[in-house]
Amino acid sequence: MPTAAKVQELIALIDDAVDRIPGNGCCHSVKEALEKVVNSDEEFISPEFLRTAPDRYARRLLHMDPRGRYSILVMVWDKGQGTSLHDHDDMWCVECVYQGRIKVTSYSSFGEKDGLFEFQPAKVVYAGHGEAGALIPPYDHHVLENADEKPAVTIHIYGGEMTACHAFVPVKDDLYRRERRELSYTD
């Protein structure tokens, strides 16, 4: 049975981390706090946040810091769902697996030429329950995908409210066209 107390514990730990270390510097403390709460093995995400969406991954707001310093989102990935290559709109991010398995492909950026960006895959990680990653710009380009036959759930904490990002659409070889994408919440 999910508990609101665990969500409040997470919020208190994140508040403490962003109070102690301003800006991008808090990212690793936020990661430790999120891993601690998720690895307690106590369910704390309510069922309404755990539903899949039919046409794309579900993106639901769990908490918005009243001072706008961070947001906590729950994302649900059905079989075969994932993201395009993207960034985090110049904000830090921590991502942790709550249920299932996620494949994370990190990319190295080699700059822009004539409106196209060169990227190459740098590292692939398969993450399971309680495993988290910290992303600090400009090292935040990646692709997330469900790595299993059943739905996966991740918790994302952003250094603000991420309402848009840049997606990178393959053009040829290792060249990509950058597109600004507006983001929304699921139901």
C-alpha positions in Angstrom: 0.0 0.0 0.0 1.5 3.3 -1.1 2.3 5.8 1.7 2.1 9.6 1.6 4.7 9.7 4.5 7.4 8.3 2.1 6.6 11.0 -0.5 6.9 13.6 2.2 10.2 12.1 3.3 11.4 12.3 -0.3 10.3 16.0 -0.6 12.1 16.8 2.7 15.3 15.1 1.6 15.2 17.0 -1.8 14.4 20.3 0.0 17.5 19.7 2.2 19.7 18.9 -0.8 18.8 21.9 -2.8 19.0 24.2 0.2 22.5 23.0 1.1 24.0 23.0 -2.4 22.6 25.6 -4.9 22.4 25.1 -8.7 23.8 22.1 -10.5 25.9 21.1 -7.5 22.9 19.6 -5.6 22.4 16.9 -8.3 24.5 14.2 -6.6 22.9 14.8 -3.2 19.4 14.6 -4.9 20.5 11.3 -6.5 21.5 9.9 -3.1 18.2 11.0 -1.5 16.1 9.5 -4.3 18.0 6.2 -4.2 17.6 6.1 -0.4 13.8 6.4 -0.6 13.3 4.1 -3.6 15.7 1.4 -2.0 13.7 1.4 1.2 11.5 -1.0 -0.8 8.4 0.7 0.6 5.8 1.4 -2.1 5.0 5.2 -2.1 3.7 6.0 -5.6 -0.1 5.9 -5.7 -1.7 3.6 -8.3 -3.1 6.5 -10.4 0.5 7.5 -11.2 1.4 3.9 -12.4 -0.9 3.6 -15.3 0.5 3.3 -18.8 -0.6 5.5 -21.7 -1.5 4.0 -25.0 0.4 6.1 -27.5 3.5 7.2 -25.6 5.1 7.0 -22.2 3.1 8.6 -19.4 4.5 11.7 -17.7 2.9 12.7 -14.4 3.7 15.5 -11.9 4.1 14.1 -8.4 5.4 17.3 -6.7 6.3 20.9 -7.7 8.6 22.7 -5.3 6.6 25.9 -4.2 9.8 27.9 -4.8 10.3 26.4 -8.3 13.7 24.9 -7.5 12.7 21.4 -8.6 9.9 19.1 -9.8 9.3 15.4 -9.2 7.7 13.4 -12.0 6.7 9.8 -12.4 7.0 8.3 -15.8 5.5 5.0 -16.9 6.9 3.2 -19.9 4.9 0.4 -21.6 6.5 -2.3 -23.7 8.3 -0.7 -26.6 8.0 2.9 -25.4 10.9 5.3 -25.1 12.2 8.7 -25.9 14.0 10.2 -28.9 17.6 11.5 -28.3 17.0 14.6 -26.1 18.4 17.1 -23.6 16.9 18.5 -20.4 16.5 22.1 -21.5 19.7 23.2 -19.6 18.7 21.9 -16.2 20.0 19.1 -14.0 18.1 15.9 -13.7 18.1 12.7 -11.6 16.4 9.6 -12.9 15.7 6.5 -10.8 14.0 3.2 -11.7 11.0 2.5 -9.4 9.7 -0.6 -11.1 11.0 -2.7 -14.1 14.1 -2.1 -16.2 15.1 0.8 -18.3 17.8 1.0 -21.1 19.7 4.3 -21.0 21.9 5.2 -24.0 24.1 8.2 -23.3 25.4 10.2 -26.2 28.6 12.3 -26.7 28.1 15.6 -28.5 30.6 16.7 -31.1 29.1 20.1 -31.8 27.0 21.8 -34.5 27.8 22.5 -38.2 25.4 23.9 -40.7 22.5 23.5 -38.4 23.2 19.8 -37.8 24.5 18.3 -34.6 26.9 15.4 -34.4 26.2 12.7 -31.8 27.6 9.3 -31.2 26.4 6.7 -28.6 28.8 6.7 -25.7 27.5 4.2 -23.2 24.5 1.9 -22.7 23.3 1.0 -19.2 20.4 -1.3 -18.2 19.0 0.0 -14.9 16.7 -1.8 -12.5 14.9 -1.1 -9.3 16.6 1.6 -7.2 19.3 2.4 -9.7 19.7 6.1 -10.6 21.7 8.4 -12.8 22.5 12.1 -12.5 22.6 14.3 -15.5 24.2 17.8 -15.6 24.3 19.9 -18.8 26.0 19.8 -21.2 26.3 16.0 -20.4 22.6 15.2 -20.5 21.9 13.9 -24.0 20.4 10.4 -23.9 17.6 8.0 -24.9 15.5 6.1 -22.4 13.6 2.9 -23.3 11.6 0.2 -21.5 14.0 -2.8 -21.5 11.3 -5.3 -20.6 8.1 -7.0 -21.7 6.1 -5.4 -18.8 5.7 -1.7 -17.9 8.6 0.2 -16.2 8.3 3.1 -13.9 10.9 5.8 -13.3 11.0 8.9 -11.0 12.6 12.0 -12.4 13.6 15.1 -10.5 14.4 18.2 -12.5 16.1 21.4 -11.5 12.9 23.3 -12.2 9.8 22.5 -14.2 10.8 21.0 -17.6 8.1 22.2 -20.0 10.2 21.8 -23.1 13.4 20.2 -24.3 15.4 19.7 -27.5 14.9 16.5 -29.4 17.4 15.4 -31.9 16.1 13.8 -35.1 18.4 11.6 -37.1 19.3 12.9 -40.5 22.2 10.7 -41.7 25.0 8.8 -40.1 25.8 10.6 -36.8 24.1 13.9 -37.7 20.9 15.1 -36.1 18.5 18.0 -36.6 17.5 19.8 -33.4 13.8 20.4 -32.7 12.2 22.2 -29.7 9.5 20.1 -28.2 6.9 21.3 -25.8 6.2 18.7 -23.0 2.9 18.1 -21.2 1.6 15.9 -18.4 -0.5 12.8 -18.9 -4.1 13.0 -17.7 
